[in-house]
Amino acid sequence: MLEWRAQALRAAKAAGIPAEEVEILLKERLGWGPLERLLGRAPAGAGELLEEVEVLWQQRVEKRVPLQYLLGKVEWAGLSLRVTPAVLIPRPETELLVEQASLWLQANPLPPASCLADLGTGSGAIAIALAQRHPQLQLLAVDSSPQALAVAADNVAAHHLQERVQLLLGSWFVPLDPWRGRLRGLVSNPPYIPTGELAHLMPEVRLHEPRQALDGGEDGLAHLRLLIQRAPDYLAPNSFWAVEVMRGQAPWVAEQLRERDCYRQIQVHRDLAGIERVVSAHFVG
Ligand SMILES: C[S@@+](CC[C@H](N)C(=O)[O-])C[C@H]1O[C@@H](n2cnc3c(N)ncnc32)[C@H](O)[C@@H]1O
């Protein structure tokens, strides 16, 4: 196993894959981490298990399959979430969207059973994180991909949130018609990458993450535009609106919101890398 690890670390270095991934794979699949190594403990049935690990590792190095898909899970915002190639792997920067929504909800307490929508829920990450942090809320988690919603359903069930996170299949606001004018918040991490840039993404993303989760149309703004234009029909007065954007899109989104008379406290929030990542606003009606 020591020999396999040394070889894998060399392959990782050559392929530009973080060494940490070798350690995670060994710990997750063999229960063999730094402590076990130090104590010289090998897991029972190590030889056979190592063959399985080798198959996974080949997929990681040769096919550039993201480790999270190989393991079928990701740790995100304190949650353990199932992920498959049907859903985008939740990114650390998306925690900022949850944090901003949480801050607004703390400053503007809502009546019990108020509804917030997570549009383009994917794995259900944002809806689940908000439902856990705000037990008085109902979450409506929308996605146009039935395969993604199946993964979200597993995650909702694993966190025992079936009573408070409702999964809705359909395009953006279409399944939200019964809540027209009644939503107290809308959050979304929509596809926002310009179509022409998709071919230049790293292979892990380009080859394995769902295109439907990435493609924001010719200028990357197609879905953001819709989220800005249609939200006023669905939000109740004094509610929250926030989206995640890619580098360079925040000023355009903030300007679009300012042009409408119904948004106040329009704010741009930077992620840990200093990139303008989330735009939020208070919808006054
Ligand atoms: C960038 S991913 C975000 C996934 C998840 N919310 C997250 O932050 O990890 C965008 C999601 O939007 C969904 N989507 C794309 N087009 C959609 C549409 N027209 N209506 C609803 N959801 C859509 C995709 O299937 C994908 O799950």
The ligand as a Gaussian input file, in Angstrom:
#p B3LYP/6-31G(d) Opt

LIG

0 1
 C      -24.822000      25.857000     -11.570000
 S      -25.926000      24.514000     -11.252000
 C      -26.295000      24.815000      -9.540000
 C      -26.591000      23.578000      -8.755000
 C      -26.703000      23.821000      -7.235000
 N      -27.713000      24.804000      -6.933000
 C      -25.368000      24.270000      -6.676000
 O      -25.220000      25.459000      -6.388000
 O      -24.473000      23.432000      -6.528000
 C      -27.364000      25.058000     -12.103000
 C      -28.584000      24.149000     -12.032000
 O      -29.622000      24.768000     -12.802000
 C      -30.363000      23.758000     -13.446000
 N      -31.055000      24.342000     -14.602000
 C      -30.563000      24.613000     -15.839000
 N      -31.517000      25.136000     -16.615000
 C      -32.645000      25.203000     -15.856000
 C      -33.976000      25.659000     -16.094000
 N      -34.345000      26.135000     -17.278000
 N      -34.857000      25.578000     -15.077000
 C      -34.504000      25.089000     -13.871000
 N      -33.260000      24.642000     -13.584000
 C      -32.343000      24.709000     -14.566000
 C      -29.329000      22.714000     -13.819000
 O      -29.935000      21.460000     -14.057000
 C      -28.416000      22.758000     -12.588000
 O      -28.829000      21.798000     -11.645000

